[in-house]
Amino acid sequence: MISCFCSYIMALYQVWQAVVNSEIENTITEKRVWGFWATVGWGVLVIFISVVVQVVIAVVFIIARLVTEAEIDLLELDFFEWLEAIDLGLLLSLSIVISAIICVGLIFIIIKVRRGATIADYLGFKSIGTGTVLVVLAISVAFIALSVLVNMGLNRPTDSDIMVQAYATSVWPALFWMAVVVFAPFFEEVLFRGFLFEGLRHSRIGIAGTVILTSLVWAGFHLQYGLFEIASIFVLGVIFGIVRYKTGSLWAPMIMHAFNNLLAVLLIALEIGV
């Protein structure tokens, strides 16, 4: 009886400690992160700058090609037909790498301006164990396998025509691989499951609202694809958000994102034999 009573007291004490620590942590978190509207505003700014950077790179790329191709008669040039013949993959690779570097740097600055937390703490750069890595990779494989089965059932192509064309015109395949497998996942996860996730989850919308909202915005970030692909990206975003919350680490969804892109590019490379 005495032993049970002591165990009960100890359990109450542990619960009390957990509540106290949780309140302290929440207080610290609320002070160190941007609020809901500030987070949304900064997020919109980062996405806007990302788009602007990519547009500028595209314009510079096109002008450079026009200048170097001296034999082109601008008066008789069918501009839209010429655009279809440019190296889309190379342009995409450069746009992803440069915009990722600029926008991730901007996010770091925004976090430092807020003060009160390190970049690693704010974004969730918390180390994860080998077991967690294996679990998230298994989840990724399961999602990809399910996607393939759904595509086969609907008689849809496994790969996006845009990505196939981009890889075929990448000029430097190594740069394309780095852009799609490393830079794109890093930037997108830092923004959506890092900065936006941390700022929104402490607001009134809570974890569920944060996962849904960040997934919707992330899906809208990929408007170059069809509706089916965008819906798949939304579902994948929900999975990433849940994994981010459950593990408490940004590395987990980032690894899943990179792995998903790696397999996608690998399948494209095998398909076109490049």
C-alpha positions in Angstrom: 0.0 0.0 0.0 2.7 2.4 1.0 4.6 1.5 -2.2 1.5 2.2 -4.4 0.9 5.5 -2.6 4.5 6.6 -3.2 4.2 5.7 -6.8 1.0 7.7 -7.1 2.7 10.7 -5.5 5.7 10.4 -7.8 3.3 10.2 -10.8 1.5 13.3 -9.8 4.8 15.1 -9.3 6.0 14.1 -12.8 2.7 15.3 -14.3 3.0 18.6 -12.5 6.6 19.0 -13.6 5.5 18.2 -17.2 2.8 20.9 -17.0 5.1 23.5 -15.5 7.8 22.8 -18.1 5.3 22.9 -20.9 4.0 26.2 -19.7 7.5 27.6 -19.4 8.4 26.2 -22.8 5.2 27.7 -24.4 5.9 31.1 -22.7 9.5 31.1 -24.1 8.3 29.9 -27.5 5.6 32.6 -27.7 8.2 35.2 -27.0 10.8 34.0 -29.4 8.7 33.2 -32.5 6.9 35.6 -34.8 3.1 35.7 -34.3 0.5 34.4 -36.8 0.1 37.4 -39.0 3.8 38.3 -38.9 4.7 34.7 -39.9 2.2 34.8 -42.8 3.5 38.2 -43.9 7.1 37.1 -43.9 6.2 33.9 -45.6 4.4 35.8 -48.4 7.5 38.0 -48.8 9.8 35.1 -49.0 7.6 33.4 -51.7 7.3 36.7 -53.6 11.1 37.2 -53.6 11.5 33.6 -54.7 9.2 34.2 -57.7 10.9 37.5 -58.5 14.4 36.0 -58.4 13.3 33.1 -60.7 11.7 35.6 -63.2 14.9 37.7 -63.2 17.0 34.7 -63.8 14.7 33.6 -66.7 14.9 37.1 -68.3 18.7 37.2 -68.0 19.0 33.6 -69.3 16.8 34.4 -72.3 18.7 37.7 -73.1 22.0 35.9 -72.8 20.9 33.2 -75.2 19.6 35.8 -77.7 22.9 37.7 -77.5 25.1 34.6 -78.0 23.0 33.3 -80.9 24.1 36.0 -83.3 22.6 34.2 -86.3 19.1 34.8 -85.1 17.1 37.3 -87.1 15.0 39.0 -84.4 12.5 40.4 -86.9 11.6 37.0 -88.2 12.0 35.1 -84.9 9.0 33.1 -83.7 9.7 33.9 -80.0 7.4 31.3 -78.5 8.7 28.5 -80.7 12.2 29.6 -79.8 11.4 29.5 -76.1 10.3 25.8 -76.5 13.8 25.0 -77.9 15.8 26.6 -75.0 17.5 24.5 -72.3 14.6 24.5 -69.9 16.4 22.1 -67.5 19.4 24.3 -67.2 17.2 27.4 -66.6 15.2 25.5 -63.9 18.4 24.3 -62.2 19.9 27.8 -62.0 16.6 29.2 -60.8 16.2 26.6 -58.0 19.8 26.9 -56.7 20.0 30.7 -56.8 16.5 31.4 -55.4 17.1 28.8 -52.6 20.3 30.4 -51.5 18.8 33.9 -51.5 15.5 32.9 -49.8 17.0 30.6 -47.1 19.4 33.5 -46.3 16.5 35.8 -46.0 14.7 33.4 -43.6 17.8 33.3 -41.4 17.8 37.1 -41.3 14.1 37.2 -40.4 14.7 34.8 -37.5 17.7 36.7 -36.2 15.8 40.0 -36.3 13.2 38.4 -34.0 15.9 37.4 -31.5 15.4 35.1 -28.5 16.1 31.8 -30.4 18.9 30.4 -32.5 18.2 29.5 -36.1 18.5 25.8 -35.3 16.0 26.0 -32.5 13.5 28.1 -34.5 13.5 25.9 -37.5 13.7 22.6 -35.7 17.2 21.4 -36.7 17.1 18.7 -34.1 19.2 15.6 -34.6 17.3 12.3 -35.2 18.4 8.7 -34.7 19.1 6.1 -37.3 15.8 4.3 -36.4 13.8 7.5 -37.1 15.6 7.9 -40.5 14.7 4.3 -41.4 11.1 4.8 -40.4 10.6 8.0 -42.4 12.3 6.4 -45.5 9.9 3.5 -45.2 7.0 5.9 -45.1 8.4 7.6 -48.2 8.7 4.3 -50.0 5.2 3.3 -49.1 3.8 6.6 -50.3 5.7 6.4 -53.6 4.5 2.8 -54.1 0.9 3.8 -53.5 1.3 6.7 -55.9 2.6 4.4 -58.6 -0.3 2.0 -58.0 -2.8 4.8 -58.2 -1.3 6.1 -61.4 -1.4 2.6 -62.9 -5.0 2.2 -61.8 -6.0 5.5 -63.5 -3.8 4.8 -66.5 -1.7 7.9 -65.9 2.0 8.4 -66.6 4.3 8.0 -63.6 6.5 10.9 -64.5 5.6 14.6 -65.2 6.1 15.7 -68.8 7.6 18.9 -67.5 10.2 17.1 -65.4 11.1 14.7 -68.2 11.6 17.7 -70.5 13.6 19.5 -67.9 15.9 16.6 -67.3 16.5 16.1 -71.0 17.5 19.7 -71.4 19.4 20.1 -68.2 22.8 20.4 -70.1 24.6 19.7 -66.8 22.7 16.8 -65.2 24.8 17.0 -62.0 23.6 20.5 -61.4 20.0 19.4 -62.1 20.4 16.6 -59.5 21.8 18.9 -56.9 19.0 21.5 -57.6 16.1 19.0 -57.3 17.4 16.7 -54.7 19.3 19.1 -52.4 18.5 22.8 -52.9 14.7 22.5 -53.5 13.9 20.3 -50.5 16.2 22.3 -48.2 14.6 25.7 -49.1 11.0 24.4 -49.2 11.3 22.5 -45.9 13.0 25.5 -44.2 10.1 27.7 -45.3 7.1 25.4 -45.0 7.9 22.9 -42.2 10.4 25.2 -40.6 9.6 28.9 -40.4 5.9 28.8 -41.2 5.3 25.7 -39.2 6.9 27.1 -36.1 5.1 30.4 -36.3 1.7 29.0 -37.0 1.5 26.1 -34.7 1.5 28.3 -31.6 -1.4 30.3 -32.9 -5.1 29.5 -32.6 -5.1 27.2 -35.6 -3.0 24.7 -33.7 -1.1 21.8 -35.1 -3.9 20.4 -37.3 -4.5 23.8 -38.9 -0.8 24.4 -39.3 -0.3 21.1 -41.1 -3.3 21.7 -43.4 -2.4 25.3 -44.2 1.3 24.8 -44.9 0.4 21.8 -47.1 -2.1 23.8 -49.1 0.4 26.7 -49.6 3.1 24.2 -50.5 0.9 22.5 -53.0 0.0 25.9 -54.5 3.8 26.5 -54.8 3.8 23.8 -57.5 1.3 25.2 -60.0 3.4 24.0 -62.9 1.9 20.6 -62.4 -1.6 19.3 -63.1 -4.4 19.0 -60.6 -3.7 15.4 -59.8 -0.1 16.1 -59.1 -0.9 19.1 -57.0 -3.4 17.0 -54.9 -0.6 14.4 -54.4 1.8 17.1 -53.3 -0.8 18.3 -50.8 -1.2 14.8 -49.3 2.6 14.5 -49.2 2.7 17.8 -47.4 0.3 16.6 -44.8 2.5 13.5 -44.2 5.6 15.8 -43.9 3.8 18.0 -41.4 2.8 15.1 -39.2 6.3 13.7 -39.3 7.7 17.1 -38.5 5.4 17.4 -35.5 5.9 13.8 -34.2 9.7 13.9 -34.5 10.1 17.5 -33.5 12.8 17.8 -36.1 13.0 19.4 -39.5 15.5 16.9 -40.7 12.9 14.1 -40.8 10.6 15.7 -43.5 13.6 17.1 -45.3 15.1 13.6 -45.6 11.7 12.4 -46.9 11.5 15.3 -49.4 15.0 14.8 -50.7 14.5 11.0 -51.0 11.2 11.4 -52.8 12.8 13.8 -55.3 15.8 11.5 -55.7 13.7 8.6 -56.7 11.6 10.8 -59.1 14.8 12.0 -60.9 16.2 8.5 -60.9 13.1 7.1 -62.6 13.2 9.9 -65.2 16.9 9.3 -65.9 16.2 5.6 -66.3 13.2 6.3 -68.6 15.0 8.5 -71.0 18.4 6.8 -70.7 20.5 9.8 -69.8 
